[in-house]
Amino acid sequence: MFDIANVMHLFNQLVREKYPNCTIDEPSSRDYEIANQLTVVIGLFMNSAEVLQGDVVLEIDDYDDDDGEYMLESDDDQKSLTVGGHSYSYKTMLEIVEFANTH
């Protein structure tokens, strides 16, 4: 297990070093969305018994919720998503996001 406060402090320092020209402005709705997604990923790390080795690749579906042509596939519950070498059902991922959004 790790101390999330220490990790976030170190993460903040690394971001400032890597992106020195970034400024801190009023957060946008997209900033909040990304922060929520990062919270889910960090939660997965916290609940993992192993330290991840190598690269973690996240595939993000950048769709428009307001687009009337976007339709969810009917077999979403049967799909599995892999994050950090662990497979999760679509339903489980939704539950993780809902949990993260309420805590």
Secondary structure, 3 states (H helix, E strand, C coil): CCCHHHHHHHHHHHHHHHCCCCCCCCCCHHHHHHHHHHHHHHHHHHHCCCCCCCCCCCCCCCCCCCCCCCCCCCCHHHCEEEECCEEEEHHHHHHHHHHHHHC
